[in-house]
Amino acid sequence: MTKFEQKISSYMDAAFPVIYIHTFEEEKAKVAIQHASEGVSGISILEWDGTDRICDPRTGEVKYDVSSYSLADILDDRMDYSARQILILRNLDTFLDDPGVMARLKKFAEHIHSGQLDATIFLLSPTLNIPRSFEKYITVVEMDYLSVVEIRAVIRDFIAVQEIQISESLEKELATAFKGLSEFEIQNILQLAYSESGELTKAQVSLIFDQKQQMIKKAGLLEMIPLKESLSDIGGLENLKTWLERKANVLSNMDAAGQFGVDVPKGVLIAGVPGCGKSLSAKAAAKLFNIPLLRLDMGRLLGKYVGESEANMRRAIQLAEAISPCVLWIDELEKAFAGIGGDSNGAEVTTRLFGSFLTWLQEKKSTVFVVATANDITKLPPELMRKGRFDEIFYVGLPQREERRKIFEIHIRKRRHQDLPKININALLDKTEGYSGADIEGVIRESVESAFAANKTGLTTDDILQVIANTHSLSEIMKEPIKKMEQEYQNRKFKNASK
């Protein structure tokens, strides 16, 4: 019996009245319910999926034709108070808004709780919608994602049926890449890969990542970001880059690192001045680690039903852990948890989400590397910055002269590499004290556009200086907030991302 089957078996033994299995793989959940009930003699199992029939899922035998009756009437007529029963209900949207059905289910839940009825009601659905009036009777159970061992078993079954051979190293690589996908999705991808070439190869791993991107899009909780930027696209921040390279060495050798006594990396909080490379660092970290980059937007987690937001948070975390190793990027962290500790309903939900996130961050053992970025840490709860939440907290300030030199070179080379040798970078540096990396990028972008519009053959130093003369830097616009922010980071002894 699997861990999931043992869990629902324990709930059944403890007479939990209604168990809500939140899963896309309803057929797999049905099999788990049957396995969990195998030790109970004489138990009857009925399943209704929203059609006109109630069946025994073990045999497929039609027990009742409900085409002429409402489900509410059938429930009243067919619930047997003299025997042990399991009732499986699917396609929940068809009856959760029906007052008659909900009234019957509530009555049965009360009778199960009091011992009058020996039954368990299972609700199976890929969405989590719990009516407030029914909340206290329901226990929500999430189906675990397949482990690497289980995924390898699926792969072996497939290659045995197709009568093909693959190396153990490829099997291991495929199993790791498949993490987070359902058995149904894994089988579909294997079939697609095999039908294209008649074999399974390392080149077909790209199909898996395409499917993962589809899965993440459909879940609507996370966003998979394409990996384009690398550490070479970051001007300066040498301390941060060196630290990330050290973590990359650990993540790429986790087995050896674990045997040596190295802890699994948790993540990093990068705070500081807007437009100075925090988001770029998150993207470059994933590229350096050669693992997927997932972006978590807290706004996507908020739901309209009781407990839905917390369930979405759990699901997002489970999804990230299932796909791990990966980088989980949370941008503008101070906005994500704004309102914590307030009195409004929205603040209560945010506080609960923060609690769930904080607990996971502290206790997680998976290779989900969290990169959180923040502009103003004074708005963050102090609990988040306690030792142990993140491996390190870095402060990113306005770039110094040599860092600005690298930023200018990066952006000129990206757009007009042939003009870089004739550009007087020192003249540009003299005029850009207090400019952020985003300011400098904006200057180069506008300079190139202006030169093109004027029908020039190339980009010159004067073109850039002219744009600089008409630009107001971030240090001008936000002089007092930046000064206050820098003082705050110094007081808190955060590590400077720059040398």
MIFIMI-744812 format. One record per residue (C-alpha): z, y, x. Coordinates in pm, 1 decimal. Layout:
REM residues N
<pz->Z, py->Y, px->X>
...
This chain:
REM residues 499
<pz->0.0, py->0.0, px->0.0>
<pz->-96.4, py->341.0, px->138.3>
<pz->147.2, py->630.3, px->181.5>
<pz->-6.6, py->802.9, px->-122.2>
<pz->25.2, py->486.4, px->-334.5>
<pz->387.7, py->448.5, px->-227.1>
<pz->456.4, py->807.7, px->-330.3>
<pz->318.5, py->769.1, px->-683.8>
<pz->485.4, py->427.3, px->-715.5>
<pz->820.1, py->594.5, px->-636.7>
<pz->754.2, py->863.5, px->-897.5>
<pz->672.3, py->596.1, px->-1154.9>
<pz->990.6, py->402.1, px->-1073.0>
<pz->1192.0, py->723.5, px->-1108.4>
<pz->1039.7, py->780.0, px->-1456.5>
<pz->866.1, py->1106.9, px->-1370.9>
<pz->688.0, py->1171.6, px->-1701.7>
<pz->366.8, py->1354.0, px->-1597.1>
<pz->203.8, py->1330.0, px->-1255.2>
<pz->-78.9, py->1575.6, px->-1187.5>
<pz->-303.8, py->1441.5, px->-910.5>
<pz->-499.0, py->1733.9, px->-770.8>
<pz->-811.8, py->1579.2, px->-621.3>
<pz->-1189.4, py->1576.0, px->-623.0>
<pz->-1190.6, py->1198.7, px->-567.3>
<pz->-1076.8, py->1091.7, px->-913.3>
<pz->-1214.6, py->739.3, px->-875.9>
<pz->-1012.1, py->692.3, px->-558.6>
<pz->-703.6, py->825.5, px->-738.2>
<pz->-757.8, py->571.9, px->-1019.3>
<pz->-768.0, py->287.7, px->-766.5>
<pz->-447.0, py->417.7, px->-607.3>
<pz->-274.8, py->422.0, px->-948.7>
<pz->-383.6, py->64.5, px->-1012.5>
<pz->-253.3, py->-49.0, px->-671.8>
<pz->75.1, py->133.1, px->-726.5>
<pz->124.6, py->-47.5, px->-1061.1>
<pz->29.8, py->-399.0, px->-944.2>
<pz->390.4, py->-509.2, px->-906.0>
<pz->473.8, py->-428.1, px->-1269.4>
<pz->412.1, py->-729.8, px->-1494.9>
<pz->255.2, py->-678.6, px->-1836.1>
<pz->175.8, py->-310.4, px->-1776.5>
<pz->-113.7, py->-165.6, px->-1977.1>
<pz->-336.9, py->109.4, px->-1835.4>
<pz->-548.4, py->332.8, px->-2055.6>
<pz->-797.1, py->593.2, px->-1934.9>
<pz->-962.1, py->875.8, px->-2127.7>
<pz->-1222.8, py->1091.6, px->-1952.8>
<pz->-1315.3, py->1328.8, px->-2233.5>
<pz->-1580.9, py->1100.6, px->-2382.5>
<pz->-1559.1, py->909.2, px->-2712.5>
<pz->-1388.3, py->603.5, px->-2561.5>
<pz->-1050.9, py->502.1, px->-2421.3>
<pz->-1088.9, py->221.0, px->-2165.8>
<pz->-890.5, py->-8.1, px->-1939.6>
<pz->-998.5, py->116.2, px->-1592.3>
<pz->-925.9, py->-223.5, px->-1437.8>
<pz->-1181.8, py->-408.4, px->-1648.2>
<pz->-1391.5, py->-132.4, px->-1802.6>
<pz->-1313.5, py->-278.3, px->-2144.6>
<pz->-1330.5, py->-23.7, px->-2429.6>
<pz->-993.7, py->-27.0, px->-2603.3>
<pz->-1042.6, py->247.9, px->-2861.1>
<pz->-1333.4, py->441.2, px->-3005.8>
<pz->-1218.9, py->800.9, px->-3045.8>
<pz->-1545.1, py->949.0, px->-3169.8>
<pz->-1407.1, py->988.7, px->-3524.0>
<pz->-1063.1, py->1118.2, px->-3427.0>
<pz->-911.2, py->1390.7, px->-3217.5>
<pz->-730.3, py->1291.4, px->-2897.9>
<pz->-406.9, py->1420.1, px->-3051.5>
<pz->-433.7, py->1166.1, px->-3335.2>
<pz->-523.2, py->884.6, px->-3097.5>
<pz->-222.7, py->963.0, px->-2877.3>
<pz->6.4, py->941.8, px->-3179.3>
<pz->-146.8, py->613.3, px->-3292.3>
<pz->-178.4, py->431.4, px->-2962.2>
<pz->125.6, py->513.6, px->-2747.7>
<pz->323.1, py->189.3, px->-2746.8>
<pz->701.5, py->236.5, px->-2737.5>
<pz->761.1, py->-137.5, px->-2687.4>
<pz->575.7, py->-187.8, px->-2355.4>
<pz->525.5, py->-33.8, px->-2012.3>
<pz->221.9, py->198.1, px->-2015.4>
<pz->13.6, py->420.0, px->-1792.8>
<pz->-211.5, py->682.7, px->-1948.0>
<pz->-477.3, py->841.4, px->-1724.5>
<pz->-635.2, py->1162.0, px->-1853.9>
<pz->-938.8, py->1319.4, px->-1685.0>
<pz->-1158.9, py->1624.2, px->-1749.1>
<pz->-850.6, py->1828.2, px->-1826.4>
<pz->-1033.6, py->2144.8, px->-1930.2>
<pz->-1138.7, py->1970.0, px->-2250.2>
<pz->-784.6, py->1937.7, px->-2383.2>
<pz->-537.3, py->2164.7, px->-2198.6>
<pz->-613.8, py->2445.5, px->-2444.1>
<pz->-570.2, py->2216.0, px->-2745.7>
<pz->-224.9, py->2292.2, px->-2900.3>
<pz->-219.3, py->1953.8, px->-3078.0>
<pz->-277.4, py->1754.6, px->-2759.7>
<pz->-28.2, py->1959.7, px->-2559.5>
<pz->235.4, py->1919.0, px->-2831.1>
<pz->192.6, py->1538.7, px->-2819.9>
<pz->202.0, py->1527.5, px->-2440.6>
<pz->515.9, py->1740.3, px->-2438.3>
<pz->678.2, py->1507.5, px->-2691.6>
<pz->586.8, py->1200.4, px->-2484.0>
<pz->717.3, py->1367.6, px->-2166.0>
<pz->1052.4, py->1430.2, px->-2338.3>
<pz->1066.0, py->1070.2, px->-2465.8>
<pz->986.2, py->934.4, px->-2117.0>
<pz->1257.9, py->1154.0, px->-1968.2>
<pz->1513.4, py->1033.0, px->-2227.2>
<pz->1418.5, py->666.9, px->-2181.2>
<pz->1273.7, py->616.4, px->-2529.1>
<pz->924.0, py->561.5, px->-2389.8>
<pz->850.3, py->353.7, px->-2076.9>
<pz->533.2, py->524.7, px->-1959.8>
<pz->374.2, py->749.1, px->-1698.4>
<pz->103.1, py->1003.1, px->-1779.0>
<pz->-142.3, py->1085.3, px->-1499.4>
<pz->-358.1, py->1397.2, px->-1510.7>
<pz->-651.7, py->1387.1, px->-1266.6>
<pz->-843.7, py->1702.1, px->-1183.2>
<pz->-1010.9, py->1883.3, px->-891.3>
<pz->-866.7, py->2213.2, px->-1024.9>
<pz->-501.0, py->2299.5, px->-1069.5>
<pz->-439.1, py->2453.1, px->-1412.3>
<pz->-86.5, py->2410.5, px->-1546.7>
<pz->3.4, py->2573.3, px->-1879.9>
<pz->336.1, py->2754.8, px->-1851.7>
<pz->479.3, py->2568.8, px->-2153.6>
<pz->418.1, py->2234.5, px->-1980.3>
<pz->520.0, py->2333.5, px->-1627.8>
<pz->863.6, py->2168.4, px->-1607.0>
<pz->733.6, py->1825.7, px->-1710.1>
<pz->466.6, py->1806.1, px->-1437.6>
<pz->491.0, py->1687.3, px->-1078.0>
<pz->189.4, py->1792.3, px->-867.9>
<pz->68.7, py->1545.3, px->-605.5>
<pz->-206.6, py->1625.2, px->-356.6>
<pz->-417.8, py->1339.4, px->-226.2>
<pz->-408.4, py->1329.6, px->151.4>
<pz->-730.3, py->1368.9, px->347.2>
<pz->-855.7, py->1059.1, px->524.3>
<pz->-699.7, py->993.0, px->863.6>
<pz->-918.3, py->931.8, px->1169.1>
<pz->-834.2, py->559.5, px->1143.4>
<pz->-949.5, py->551.2, px->778.7>
<pz->-1266.6, py->745.3, px->863.8>
<pz->-1350.0, py->500.9, px->1143.8>
<pz->-1311.4, py->217.5, px->893.4>
<pz->-1564.2, py->389.2, px->661.5>
<pz->-1808.8, py->429.1, px->953.2>
<pz->-1766.9, py->62.9, px->1054.1>
<pz->-1827.6, py->-54.0, px->698.6>
<pz->-2146.2, py->154.0, px->686.3>
<pz->-2289.9, py->32.0, px->1017.3>
<pz->-2203.9, py->-326.5, px->921.9>
<pz->-2401.3, py->-296.6, px->598.0>
<pz->-2695.7, py->-129.5, px->776.8>
<pz->-2672.7, py->-381.1, px->1063.7>
<pz->-2681.4, py->-116.3, px->1337.3>
<pz->-2468.7, py->-60.7, px->1646.7>
<pz->-2308.5, py->256.2, px->1785.2>
<pz->-2088.6, py->312.5, px->2088.7>
<pz->-1713.4, py->345.0, px->2054.4>
<pz->-1728.8, py->698.5, px->2197.4>
<pz->-1982.7, py->804.4, px->1930.4>
<pz->-1773.9, py->640.7, px->1659.0>
<pz->-1471.6, py->837.8, px->1777.8>
<pz->-1670.0, py->1163.1, px->1792.8>
<pz->-1812.5, py->1109.9, px->1443.5>
<pz->-1467.3, py->1029.2, px->1304.5>
<pz->-1322.7, py->1350.4, px->1449.8>
<pz->-1614.7, py->1554.0, px->1315.9>
<pz->-1574.5, py->1396.1, px->969.8>
<pz->-1210.0, py->1507.5, px->939.6>
<pz->-1153.8, py->1698.8, px->616.7>
<pz->-1439.2, py->1537.4, px->423.4>
<pz->-1392.2, py->1294.3, px->136.2>
<pz->-1501.2, py->931.5, px->155.7>
<pz->-1781.0, py->1014.3, px->-88.3>
<pz->-1907.7, py->1298.3, px->135.5>
<pz->-1880.7, py->1085.3, px->451.2>
<pz->-2086.1, py->805.9, px->298.5>
<pz->-2350.5, py->1054.4, px->178.2>
<pz->-2385.3, py->1211.9, px->525.0>
<pz->-2404.1, py->873.2, px->696.3>
<pz->-2676.2, py->767.9, px->453.8>
<pz->-2866.6, py->1093.4, px->508.6>
<pz->-2842.6, py->1065.2, px->887.6>
<pz->-2952.0, py->701.2, px->882.2>
<pz->-3243.7, py->763.3, px->643.7>
<pz->-3382.8, py->1034.1, px->874.2>
<pz->-3409.8, py->823.1, px->1188.7>
<pz->-3293.1, py->470.6, px->1113.2>
<pz->-2994.7, py->513.4, px->1346.5>
<pz->-2681.6, py->720.2, px->1407.5>
<pz->-2682.6, py->948.6, px->1713.2>
<pz->-2477.7, py->1231.7, px->1860.5>
<pz->-2749.1, py->1479.1, px->1758.5>
<pz->-2667.0, py->1414.6, px->1392.9>
<pz->-2317.3, py->1561.8, px->1427.8>
<pz->-2473.3, py->1894.3, px->1318.4>
<pz->-2522.4, py->1743.1, px->971.5>
<pz->-2147.5, py->1697.2, px->948.8>
<pz->-2074.4, py->2061.1, px->1030.8>
<pz->-2332.1, py->2172.7, px->773.4>
<pz->-2149.8, py->1964.4, px->514.4>
<pz->-1814.0, py->2102.4, px->622.6>
<pz->-1946.9, py->2452.8, px->573.0>
<pz->-2057.1, py->2352.8, px->223.0>
<pz->-1714.0, py->2204.7, px->151.7>
<pz->-1536.8, py->2520.7, px->265.4>
<pz->-1768.1, py->2740.4, px->57.6>
<pz->-1709.3, py->2529.5, px->-252.1>
<pz->-1332.4, py->2534.9, px->-204.6>
<pz->-1347.2, py->2915.6, px->-206.3>
<pz->-1023.2, py->2950.8, px->-7.1>
<pz->-1150.0, py->2972.2, px->350.1>
<pz->-1462.1, py->3108.6, px->514.5>
<pz->-1633.3, py->2941.6, px->809.3>
<pz->-1746.9, py->3206.0, px->1058.2>
<pz->-2052.2, py->3137.1, px->1280.8>
<pz->-1966.3, py->3129.4, px->1651.8>
<pz->-2171.0, py->3396.4, px->1829.6>
<pz->-1933.6, py->3607.5, px->2039.9>
<pz->-1782.3, py->3479.8, px->2363.5>
<pz->-1527.1, py->3612.0, px->2612.5>
<pz->-1812.6, py->3777.3, px->2804.3>
<pz->-1867.5, py->4002.9, px->2500.6>
<pz->-1516.5, py->4146.1, px->2541.4>
<pz->-1480.0, py->4440.7, px->2779.2>
<pz->-1137.5, py->4426.1, px->2941.2>
<pz->-834.4, py->4251.7, px->2785.3>
<pz->-811.9, py->4038.7, px->3100.0>
<pz->-454.3, py->3921.2, px->3038.5>
<pz->-546.5, py->3797.7, px->2691.2>
<pz->-864.4, py->3628.4, px->2815.0>
<pz->-677.4, py->3450.9, px->3095.1>
<pz->-415.2, py->3331.5, px->2846.4>
<pz->-683.3, py->3201.3, px->2607.4>
<pz->-855.5, py->3013.9, px->2892.5>
<pz->-525.0, py->2841.8, px->2969.7>
<pz->-488.8, py->2738.3, px->2604.2>
<pz->-849.6, py->2614.3, px->2606.6>
<pz->-760.7, py->2383.4, px->2894.7>
<pz->-470.6, py->2241.6, px->2693.6>
<pz->-669.7, py->2197.6, px->2371.8>
<pz->-956.8, py->2022.3, px->2549.3>
<pz->-712.8, py->1775.4, px->2709.6>
<pz->-454.7, py->1728.2, px->2435.0>
<pz->-378.8, py->1362.9, px->2511.9>
<pz->-309.4, py->1427.9, px->2878.8>
<pz->-126.2, py->1753.0, px->2799.3>
<pz->97.8, py->1575.1, px->2548.1>
<pz->180.8, py->1300.0, px->2797.4>
<pz->270.9, py->1568.9, px->3052.3>
<pz->508.8, py->1728.1, px->2799.4>
<pz->297.7, py->2025.2, px->2686.8>
<pz->350.6, py->2133.3, px->2326.3>
<pz->59.1, py->2164.3, px->2085.0>
<pz->-52.4, py->2532.1, px->2094.1>
<pz->52.4, py->2721.8, px->1780.0>
<pz->-145.2, py->3043.4, px->1808.2>
<pz->-133.5, py->3411.1, px->1893.3>
<pz->-64.7, py->3741.8, px->1719.2>
<pz->-289.0, py->4020.9, px->1847.7>
<pz->-170.8, py->4363.2, px->1736.3>
<pz->-275.5, py->4714.2, px->1819.9>
<pz->-522.7, py->4997.0, px->1783.5>
<pz->-814.3, py->4943.0, px->1538.5>
<pz->-1157.2, py->4885.1, px->1693.0>
<pz->-1030.0, py->4763.9, px->2028.5>
<pz->-1132.9, py->4396.1, px->2021.8>
<pz->-875.2, py->4209.7, px->1810.9>
<pz->-1124.8, py->4050.7, px->1569.8>
<pz->-1371.8, py->3995.2, px->1851.8>
<pz->-1100.9, py->3806.6, px->2041.8>
<pz->-1043.8, py->3573.3, px->1745.1>
<pz->-1415.2, py->3487.9, px->1733.5>
<pz->-1440.1, py->3449.5, px->2110.2>
<pz->-1136.5, py->3218.6, px->2114.0>
<pz->-1306.7, py->2970.7, px->1879.7>
<pz->-1623.5, py->2985.2, px->2091.9>
<pz->-1417.3, py->2924.4, px->2406.2>
<pz->-1230.9, py->2632.3, px->2248.1>
<pz->-1561.1, py->2497.5, px->2105.4>
<pz->-1404.6, py->2437.9, px->1763.3>
<pz->-1477.0, py->2577.4, px->1413.3>
<pz->-1350.8, py->2924.0, px->1316.2>
<pz->-1201.6, py->2951.2, px->966.6>
<pz->-1104.7, py->3286.5, px->817.3>
<pz->-821.1, py->3297.5, px->564.5>
<pz->-831.4, py->3581.5, px->310.9>
<pz->-500.0, py->3599.1, px->123.3>
<pz->-671.1, py->3767.7, px->-171.2>
<pz->-864.6, py->3446.9, px->-237.9>
<pz->-543.1, py->3250.8, px->-281.8>
<pz->-408.9, py->3448.3, px->-576.5>
<pz->-449.9, py->3264.2, px->-908.4>
<pz->-373.5, py->3337.9, px->-1270.8>
<pz->-174.5, py->3022.5, px->-1351.4>
<pz->189.1, py->2951.2, px->-1267.6>
<pz->210.2, py->2797.1, px->-921.0>
<pz->-165.2, py->2826.3, px->-863.6>
<pz->-133.5, py->3072.4, px->-572.7>
<pz->116.2, py->2850.9, px->-391.4>
<pz->-104.3, py->2546.1, px->-456.1>
<pz->-401.2, py->2735.8, px->-314.3>
<pz->-199.7, py->2818.0, px->-2.6>
<pz->-107.3, py->2450.6, px->39.9>
<pz->-468.1, py->2347.2, px->-13.2>
<pz->-600.9, py->2603.7, px->236.7>
<pz->-351.8, py->2482.6, px->497.4>
<pz->-433.6, py->2118.2, px->423.0>
<pz->-803.8, py->2194.8, px->454.2>
<pz->-753.8, py->2366.0, px->790.1>
<pz->-538.2, py->2078.1, px->914.0>
<pz->-788.0, py->1820.5, px->791.8>
<pz->-1070.6, py->1997.3, px->977.0>
<pz->-858.9, py->2052.1, px->1290.1>
<pz->-900.7, py->2113.0, px->1572.8>
<pz->-999.0, py->2459.4, px->1452.0>
<pz->-905.1, py->2825.8, px->1481.1>
<pz->-753.9, py->2976.6, px->1165.5>
<pz->-808.2, py->3352.3, px->1172.2>
<pz->-598.0, py->3580.3, px->953.3>
<pz->-727.2, py->3936.7, px->981.1>
<pz->-511.6, py->4244.2, px->908.3>
<pz->-198.9, py->4036.7, px->862.6>
<pz->7.7, py->4335.7, px->749.9>
<pz->-217.3, py->4375.9, px->442.4>
<pz->-211.7, py->4005.0, px->364.0>
<pz->166.0, py->4008.9, px->314.6>
<pz->207.8, py->4362.9, px->181.3>
<pz->476.6, py->4399.3, px->-83.3>
<pz->708.3, py->4122.6, px->37.0>
<pz->1055.4, py->4158.7, px->-110.5>
<pz->945.5, py->4382.4, px->-399.3>
<pz->1045.6, py->4344.1, px->-762.9>
<pz->704.8, py->4309.2, px->-927.3>
<pz->550.3, py->3974.4, px->-1022.6>
<pz->280.0, py->4025.9, px->-761.1>
<pz->543.4, py->4084.3, px->-492.4>
<pz->725.0, py->3763.8, px->-594.1>
<pz->405.3, py->3562.6, px->-554.1>
<pz->333.5, py->3724.6, px->-215.4>
<pz->689.4, py->3651.3, px->-100.7>
<pz->651.4, py->3284.6, px->-193.6>
<pz->314.6, py->3266.1, px->-16.6>
<pz->471.0, py->3424.5, px->292.0>
<pz->754.3, py->3170.2, px->283.5>
<pz->510.2, py->2879.9, px->265.5>
<pz->301.2, py->3020.4, px->549.6>
<pz->604.6, py->3090.6, px->766.1>
<pz->744.5, py->2738.6, px->721.3>
<pz->410.9, py->2582.2, px->809.2>
<pz->367.2, py->2808.8, px->1112.0>
<pz->708.9, py->2712.7, px->1244.1>
<pz->681.3, py->2338.5, px->1184.3>
<pz->310.8, py->2259.0, px->1226.4>
<pz->213.7, py->1988.1, px->1472.3>
<pz->-161.2, py->1988.0, px->1406.0>
<pz->-423.1, py->2142.8, px->1634.9>
<pz->-483.3, py->2440.1, px->1404.9>
<pz->-471.9, py->2737.1, px->1641.7>
<pz->-373.7, py->3045.7, px->1441.0>
<pz->-511.4, py->3382.2, px->1550.1>
<pz->-349.8, py->3659.1, px->1347.5>
<pz->-458.1, py->4019.8, px->1396.3>
<pz->-272.5, py->4330.5, px->1282.7>
<pz->-318.5, py->4705.0, px->1318.2>
<pz->37.3, py->4810.7, px->1234.5>
<pz->316.9, py->4563.4, px->1308.3>
<pz->580.8, py->4800.3, px->1164.5>
<pz->461.1, py->4679.6, px->821.2>
<pz->508.5, py->4313.2, px->911.2>
<pz->825.9, py->4121.2, px->817.6>
<pz->1045.3, py->4074.7, px->1127.5>
<pz->1069.1, py->3699.1, px->1058.3>
<pz->701.0, py->3666.8, px->1147.0>
<pz->755.8, py->3790.6, px->1501.0>
<pz->1049.9, py->3568.2, px->1579.7>
<pz->1006.0, py->3342.0, px->1882.5>
<pz->846.7, py->3013.3, px->1784.0>
<pz->611.2, py->3143.0, px->1516.8>
<pz->340.1, py->3223.3, px->1771.9>
<pz->303.3, py->3121.2, px->2134.3>
<pz->256.9, py->3486.2, px->2233.4>
<pz->218.6, py->3835.4, px->2087.1>
<pz->-28.9, py->4067.9, px->2261.2>
<pz->-69.7, py->4441.1, px->2227.1>
<pz->-422.2, py->4583.1, px->2244.2>
<pz->-439.0, py->4953.8, px->2328.2>
<pz->-722.1, py->5199.1, px->2386.7>
<pz->-941.6, py->5077.4, px->2675.4>
<pz->-879.5, py->5220.8, px->3019.9>
<pz->-1159.0, py->5356.4, px->3241.1>
<pz->-1272.3, py->5025.4, px->3395.2>
<pz->-1251.8, py->4853.5, px->3058.0>
<pz->-1470.4, py->5124.2, px->2907.8>
<pz->-1717.3, py->5065.3, px->3190.7>
<pz->-1748.4, py->4698.3, px->3093.1>
<pz->-1780.2, py->4786.3, px->2723.3>
<pz->-2062.5, py->5033.1, px->2797.9>
<pz->-2240.0, py->4774.7, px->3012.2>
<pz->-2207.0, py->4504.5, px->2746.4>
<pz->-2355.6, py->4716.3, px->2467.1>
<pz->-2630.3, py->4875.6, px->2675.6>
<pz->-2729.3, py->4536.0, px->2816.0>
<pz->-2736.1, py->4388.1, px->2464.9>
<pz->-2981.1, py->4653.0, px->2336.6>
<pz->-3162.1, py->4803.6, px->2638.6>
<pz->-3090.1, py->4581.2, px->2938.9>
<pz->-3390.8, py->4720.5, px->3126.0>
<pz->-3241.7, py->5073.4, px->3111.4>
<pz->-2892.6, py->4978.5, px->3236.6>
<pz->-2962.1, py->5030.7, px->3612.3>
<pz->-3061.7, py->5395.0, px->3560.9>
<pz->-2768.8, py->5489.1, px->3332.8>
<pz->-2492.5, py->5690.1, px->3503.3>
<pz->-2193.0, py->5500.4, px->3364.4>
<pz->-1942.0, py->5719.3, px->3552.7>
<pz->-2070.1, py->6028.3, px->3369.5>
<pz->-2013.5, py->5848.1, px->3039.6>
<pz->-1662.4, py->5740.5, px->3139.5>
<pz->-1566.2, py->6100.1, px->3221.6>
<pz->-1648.3, py->6202.8, px->2864.2>
<pz->-1495.8, py->5908.5, px->2672.3>
<pz->-1124.5, py->5916.6, px->2748.3>
<pz->-945.1, py->5794.6, px->2432.8>
<pz->-1250.1, py->5615.8, px->2289.1>
<pz->-1204.2, py->5273.1, px->2133.4>
<pz->-1441.5, py->4983.4, px->2190.5>
<pz->-1582.2, py->5038.0, px->1840.0>
<pz->-1636.3, py->5408.9, px->1922.6>
<pz->-1835.6, py->5314.9, px->2232.4>
<pz->-2044.0, py->5058.9, px->2044.8>
<pz->-2118.0, py->5321.2, px->1780.3>
<pz->-2225.4, py->5571.1, px->2048.5>
<pz->-2469.0, py->5324.4, px->2208.3>
<pz->-2605.9, py->5214.0, px->1872.6>
<pz->-2675.4, py->5573.5, px->1768.6>
<pz->-2815.9, py->5666.0, px->2110.3>
<pz->-3067.9, py->5381.7, px->2101.3>
<pz->-3170.7, py->5470.9, px->1747.6>
<pz->-3214.0, py->5840.0, px->1835.2>
<pz->-3424.1, py->5757.5, px->2144.2>
<pz->-3648.6, py->5533.4, px->1935.7>
<pz->-3685.8, py->5795.7, px->1660.8>
<pz->-3787.0, py->6053.3, px->1925.4>
<pz->-4060.2, py->5817.4, px->2054.2>
<pz->-3899.1, py->5789.2, px->2397.5>
<pz->-3986.4, py->5502.1, px->2628.5>
<pz->-3628.4, py->5422.8, px->2718.6>
<pz->-3261.1, py->5514.6, px->2694.4>
<pz->-3120.7, py->5779.7, px->2930.6>
<pz->-2777.2, py->5905.1, px->3028.2>
<pz->-2848.9, py->6237.4, px->2854.3>
<pz->-2929.6, py->6056.4, px->2527.9>
<pz->-2586.9, py->5896.1, px->2534.7>
<pz->-2402.3, py->6212.0, px->2642.8>
<pz->-2559.1, py->6402.4, px->2356.5>
<pz->-2423.8, py->6153.7, px->2103.5>
<pz->-2081.3, py->6156.5, px->2272.8>
<pz->-2069.9, py->6536.2, px->2237.8>
<pz->-2107.8, py->6497.7, px->1860.3>
<pz->-1859.7, py->6210.3, px->1824.0>
<pz->-1492.4, py->6234.2, px->1731.7>
<pz->-1305.6, py->5947.5, px->1895.9>
<pz->-1035.5, py->5737.5, px->1735.2>
<pz->-769.8, py->5905.0, px->1952.6>
<pz->-867.9, py->6240.7, px->1801.2>
<pz->-870.9, py->6118.8, px->1442.4>
<pz->-550.6, py->5911.8, px->1466.5>
<pz->-365.3, py->6087.2, px->1747.8>
<pz->-11.8, py->6076.7, px->1603.9>
<pz->-28.6, py->5724.8, px->1446.7>
<pz->-167.5, py->5578.1, px->1770.9>
<pz->103.0, py->5746.9, px->1979.7>
<pz->371.4, py->5613.3, px->1745.7>
<pz->213.4, py->5268.6, px->1747.6>
<pz->198.3, py->5250.9, px->2127.4>
<pz->564.2, py->5347.8, px->2152.5>
<pz->658.0, py->5078.0, px->1902.4>
<pz->475.7, py->4807.5, px->2101.0>
<pz->642.1, py->4918.3, px->2422.6>
<pz->986.7, py->4911.5, px->2258.7>
<pz->925.8, py->4556.3, px->2134.2>
<pz->815.2, py->4444.4, px->2481.4>
<pz->487.0, py->4293.3, px->2362.9>
<pz->259.6, py->4163.1, px->2636.5>
<pz->-28.5, py->4399.5, px->2713.6>
<pz->-367.8, py->4234.2, px->2661.0>
<pz->-507.7, py->4445.9, px->2946.4>
<pz->-409.5, py->4435.0, px->3310.5>
